Amino acid sequence: MIVRMATALILCWALAGSQPGRAEELVASVSSDTVSIQSNFTGTEIVIFGQVIRDTNTIGRRGTYELAVVVQGPPQDITARRKGRFAGVWVNRDYEQFRDVPAFYAVTSTVRIGDMADRVVLDEHEIGLNHLNLAVSGSSAVPLSERDDFREAFLRLRQQQGLYSERHGAVEFLTETMFRTTIPLPANIPVGNYLVKSFLFQDGVLLSRTESDLFVRKTGFEQFTFDFSREYSFVYGIVAVMLAMFTGWLAGVIFKKD
């Protein structure tokens, strides 16, 4: 009996040692998982809050936690163009097409992104604007030495439009384990399915991560017009032309001079 108990204890210890302990688990939630866009939509913001749950059976790590929260929109193809002078006129010359890049990208963090972890980890999880995978099309005619210029211009223009953002120190710890942050959504935010991702770091090590869905939808007359233009494009085109002609005729009648 003693031998069997000793053998069982040894097997349990070996199995426990073969499975890495997880002292922390990250739980996060969004204030609203659906954003409705109507004709009077001027932008909004969502609140993301959560908690770091510690396993009571393991010894907690010393040090402070670092958090990064990413809201990433649906992928799309975007073309960046560079103007040049041709015959004395500024025209679009070279261009670079970025494939499957986020239509919207916002990240908030407790500290600077580069101070949270190694570049390899940040690149793997695409945390931060400088760590986004901005893949280009294979038919690019831009020299390799100039592609970084297009990447920088692309990021700069997206930030000016409010579609890309990176804010340090925007994640607030309400208690030792509870946190809160806000993500602004501009009026020109694209519709689609979004991902809300949270990452928990300590001393450069990724301890836990969580992921949830966010839906941006048009509602009311805007949604009806959008669906109608997609499903009945020919009829939509005829109605648009007739409406434009009627508007022009009505304006001529109203402002007609005797």
N, C-alpha and C positions, 0 to 999 in steps of 0.2 A: 504494500500500500504506500509506504513512504517513497519507494523508488518511482512508482507511477505518478505520485503527486509532484515529485521533483522533476520528472520528465515533462509533465504537463506545464509546469511553471517555466521551464527552459524553452519549450515550444512557443508558449505565449510571449515570452520576452523576445524570442527571435522574430516572431511575426510582427510584433509591435515595432521592433527596430528596423524591419524591412520596409515599413510604411512610414513615410515622413509625417511628423506631427504638424498640425496646422493650428497655430496659436491664435490667429485672427481670421475673421471672416467679414467681408464687407457687404452691407445691405444698403441699398439706395432706392429711392422712389422719386417720381416726378409729380409736381402739384397737379398737373393735368396731362393726360396722355393724348389729348386731341386738341389741336388749335384750329379754330374755324375762321376762315377768311371770308368776309363780306365786303360790300361796296365801301363801307366806312372804316375798313381796317387800316390802321395807321401804325401797326406794330404792337408788340406786346413783349412780355418776358415770362419765362417759366422758372419755377423754383425747384431746385433739386436738393433733397435732404436725405440723410442717411445716418448710419451708425456703424462703428467698428465693434463687432461682437467678439469678445475674447473667450477662448476655450478655458474653462476653469480647471481642466485636467492637465493643462500644460503651463509651464512657467512663462509669464509674459516677458516680452523683450524690453530692454531698456532703450530709452531714446524717444524722440517724437515721431509722429506719423506725418507723412507728406501725401497729399491727395491731388489728383488731377481728374477733372470731369470734362468729357468731350461730348459734344452734340454734333453729329455728322449726318448730312443730308444724303439724298439718293445720288448715285453716280450718274454723270453725264459727260458728254464730249464737248469741250470748249476750245475755240480757236482764238489764239492771241496773235494780233497783227501788228506789224511795225511800219510806220509811215516813212516814206523817203521822197526826195525831190525828183520829179521826172518832168523834163521840159519846163522847169520853173514852177511846177505845181506839186503840192504835197498829196501823194496818193499812197494807198496801201501797197507795200512791196512784199517783204518777207513775212512769213507766218509760221506759227507752230501750233499743232493740234495736240491738245492734252486729252488723253483717253481715260474714261472712267474716273474722273476726279470728283470729289464731293461738291454737290451744288451749294451746300452750306457747311461751314465748319467753324465751330467755336470751342475754345478750350479755356477753362479757368483752373487755377492751381494755387496751392499754398505758397510756393516759392517759384523761382525761375525754373522753367522746364529743364534747362541744361544741368541744373543742380540736383535734380531728382534721381537720375539714373544715368547709366552709360548710354552713349549714342546708339549702340546696337539694340538695346532694349527699347529705346524711344522710337527708333526706326521700325522695329518689328511691330509695335502697337500703334504707330503713327500718332504719337502724342506730341503736339506742337507743330506750328506752321513749317518750321525748318526740317521737320521729319516726315512730312507728307510724301507719299509716293506719287509724284506727278509724272506718270508715264506718257511718253510722246508716241505719235504714230510712226510706223516704220518707214513711211514715205517722206520723212522730213528732209527738206533741202537746206536747212539751217546748219552752218558749220558747228562742230562740237564746241569750239572755243566761244561761240556766241549763245549757246543754249542756256547758260546760266542767266544771261541777261533777260531772256524771255521768261524764265521761271520767276525771277525777281519782279519783273513787270507784271506778270500774271498775279502774283500774290499781292502786290501793291494795289492793283486795280480792284481786286476782290475785297480788300480791306476798305478801300474808299467807298465801295458800294454797300458796305456793312454786312457782306455775306461771309467774310472770314474775320476772325478776331482771336486774340490771345491776351488774356489778362492774368497777371501774376498777383498773388495775394488776395484773390477774389473768393477763395474758399474760406469760410469762417467756421472754426470749431466752437460750437456753443458750450460744449463740455469737453471733457478729456477724450470722449469717444464719439460724440454727436457732431455732425457738420451740416453746413447749409451753404448754398451758392445760388446765384441767379444767372440766367443766360438770356440776353436780349435778342429778340427776334424782330428784324426790320420789316417794314411794310412790303418790301419786294422779295420776301422769302419765297422760294419755289415750293410748290405743293409736292407731296410725296410721303414716303415712309422714311422716318429718321431713326437713328440709333443714339441712345444716351448711354455712354460708357464711363464707368468710374474705376479709377486705379488707385490702389493703396500701396505706398512705398515706405520703406524705412532703411536708412543707410544704403540707398541705391538698389535695394532688393525689392522686387515686386512680390508683395505678400498675398494680395487678393485682388480680384476684379469682378465687376458685375456689369450687366448689360440689360437694357430695357428698350421698348419701342415707343416712338412718338409719331403721331400722325398729324400731318398738316393738310387740311382739306378745305376746298371752296364750298360754300353753302349758298342757298337761295338762288337768285337770278344768275349770279356769276357761274355757279355750277351748272345750271341749265344751259347757259350759253356755251360753256366749255364743252359739255357733253354733246350738244347739238352740232357744234362745229366739227367735232371729231367723227361722230357717227353718220351725219348727213352733210358732208362737206360741200357737195354740189348744190344742194338746196340752200345751205347757209350762204354760199357765195352769191347766188341769185338774189336772196333776200337782202344781203348787204348792198348789192349794186342798186336794187330798187329803192332801198331806204336812202341811199346817197342821192339818187336822182330826185326823189320826192323832197328831200331836205333842200336841195338846190333850187327846185321849182318854188317851194314855199318861201324861201328867202327872197327869191326874185319878186314874188307877188307882194310880200310885205314891204320891201324897200323899193318898189317900183315908183319911179317919178312920173307924175302926170305931165 
